[in-house]
Amino acid sequence: MNDKKEFLVRPPAVAGQFYPESEAETRVQVEDLLAESGFVSDRLPQIIIVPHAGWQYSGPVAAQAFNLIKEADFDKVILLGTAHQVPTGKIVIDDHDFWQTSLGQVPLAKDLITDLIDGETIIASREIHKNDHVLEVELPFLQVVLSDFSLVPILIGQVDNSALLALAKKLASVLAVDPKTLLVISSDLSHYPDQATAKAVDAKTLAAIASGSREEFDQTLVDLENQYPGVDTFACGAEAIRVGLLVANKIGLKEAKILAQSDSGVVSAQTDQVVGYGSVAFWLKEDKPSPGINQEEKGLLLSWARQAIADYLVTGRILSQAAPKDSLEEKRAVFVTLKKAGILRGCLGGFEAKEPVWQAVANMAVAAATNDPRFPPVAQEELEDIMIEISLLSSLKKVTSLKEVELGKHGVYLKQGNLTGTFLPQVAQEGDWSKEGFLGEICAQKMGLKRDCYLDPATEIFVYTVESFTENPDD
């Protein structure tokens, strides 16, 4: 008797048509498209909207969104679109064990799929997904930009508003508690107007999406249908977009940004009938602040930072070992500051929580001691005179007014083109600066720009908070 389980795999339906059939060609094409993507962000969106035509047409537009999540730590991806091949009056989730593309197999998140299915409005069906391309064409992008994830493929049929609300409620409950779940919405824009009309109507549709308002999106579609009755559709994935807007608003939408807009005529040169494409990213509010750490954990981190520097100065290697407590395996953004006789001796860190705080502290402590370009490396004999301070950072929050910057509470990160600069909040207190002085020092010291660069409309301003602790805290 053979007890070995046979896994069910959905084979690729459109490899060789919408994207390459060979693994090597697929990977090269994705990487080339990502390399040409110009939009970057210091934060990870949790919802993206991307087109689903053949890659030669819509790939560059889709890549703008996928590039934002490159090397992110999302471990689940919900792929959401509307059924294009088989009519259905349900919301349909595929329940194979794996989906396959030319880049290999991706496991499905079977437990989450089971939780989402209600057997009435939201059902399981492999047949509805069998030959549909709208989700599959996004998967190779995800296989390249993410290292390890499971998939939830959902197609929406002709359902009423209550079904969309039910799905949105379920998805919002997942994304709200799990920042490692990404929602990818697949939709093209206008179908078959001339190119000039497509540019005009697609711009209006994208603006409505970026407003974050489901009501504005719906009204825009109604207005466009009345104004351009000959256009087949203005968003073939409208129902999926509606769900995405509902999810964003249930959780709390922080920001939405249009990343790219194009159409098929740009490639085909056939401008009398085109299909429009656009990509949009949504950043959601974080209701749960990063957990604080207790005095014991602070002591462990400070000792570990000192040990990491001391060991590196002898061996040239950065220590790497499991944290002594599970709480120190939490991924956090970290800065480490070194001072000697109260004077700065080195400070480096990062804004992305890419690794456990335990290892991040070791890495940043060594970096501050040996790689801060403002100072020579710390010598072994001076380490005993060095005081170590660790700062654990919140996520960045973009602000549009200087009134939102609270001196002493907020660290500030400025970005103008490729130039960036930051000061931790405690720097303002140490320098006894005004808000304008604090921002001016970032412009001048960190970015090499005029002191008032923060007033330039081209400068983006972000704030963050920190939890700081040192080896000799004031009691």
Stockholm file with secondary structure:
# STOCKHOLM 1.0

chainA/1-475         MNDKKEFLVRPPAVAGQFYPESEAETRVQVEDLLAESGFVSDRLPQIIIVPHAGWQYSGPVAAQAFNLIKEADFDKVILLGTAHQVPTGKIVIDDHDFWQTSLGQVPLAKDLITDLIDGETIIASREIHKNDHVLEVELPFLQVVLSDFSLVPILIGQVDNSALLALAKKLASVLAVDPKTLLVISSDLSHYPDQATAKAVDAKTLAAIASGSREEFDQTLVDLENQYPGVDTFACGAEAIRVGLLVANKIGLKEAKILAQSDSGVVSAQTDQVVGYGSVAFWLKEDKPSPGINQEEKGLLLSWARQAIADYLVTGRILSQAAPKDSLEEKRAVFVTLKKAGILRGCLGGFEAKEPVWQAVANMAVAAATNDPRFPPVAQEELEDIMIEISLLSSLKKVTSLKEVELGKHGVYLKQGNLTGTFLPQVAQEGDWSKEGFLGEICAQKMGLKRDCYLDPATEIFVYTVESFTENPDD
#=GR chainA/1-475 SS CCCCCCCCEECCSSBTTTBCSSHHHHHHHHHHHHHTCCCCCSSCCSEEEECCSCHHHHHHHHHHHHGGGTTCCCCEEEEEEECSSSCCSSEEECCCSEEEETTEEEEBCHHHHHHHCCSSSEEECSTTTTTCCTTGGGHHHHHHHCSSCEEEEEEECSCCHHHHHHHHHHHHHHHHHCTTEEEEEECCCCBSCCHHHHHHHHHHHHHHHHTTCHHHHHHHHHHHHHHCTTCSCSCTTHHHHHHHHHHHHHHCEEEEEEEEEEETHHHHCCCSSCBEEEEEEEEECCCSCCCCCCHHHHHHHHHHHHHHHHHHHHHSCCCCCCCSSGGGGSBCEEEEEEEETTEEEEEEECSSCCSBHHHHHHHHHHHHHHTCTTSCCCCGGGGGGEEEEEEEECCCEEESSGGGCCTTTCEEEEEETTEEEEECHHHHHHHTCCHHHHHHHIIIIITCSCTTGGGSTTCEEEEECEEEEESSCCC
#=GC SS_cons         CCCCCCCCEECCSSBTTTBCSSHHHHHHHHHHHHHTCCCCCSSCCSEEEECCSCHHHHHHHHHHHHGGGTTCCCCEEEEEEECSSSCCSSEEECCCSEEEETTEEEEBCHHHHHHHCCSSSEEECSTTTTTCCTTGGGHHHHHHHCSSCEEEEEEECSCCHHHHHHHHHHHHHHHHHCTTEEEEEECCCCBSCCHHHHHHHHHHHHHHHHTTCHHHHHHHHHHHHHHCTTCSCSCTTHHHHHHHHHHHHHHCEEEEEEEEEEETHHHHCCCSSCBEEEEEEEEECCCSCCCCCCHHHHHHHHHHHHHHHHHHHHHSCCCCCCCSSGGGGSBCEEEEEEEETTEEEEEEECSSCCSBHHHHHHHHHHHHHHTCTTSCCCCGGGGGGEEEEEEEECCCEEESSGGGCCTTTCEEEEEETTEEEEECHHHHHHHTCCHHHHHHHIIIIITCSCTTGGGSTTCEEEEECEEEEESSCCC
//
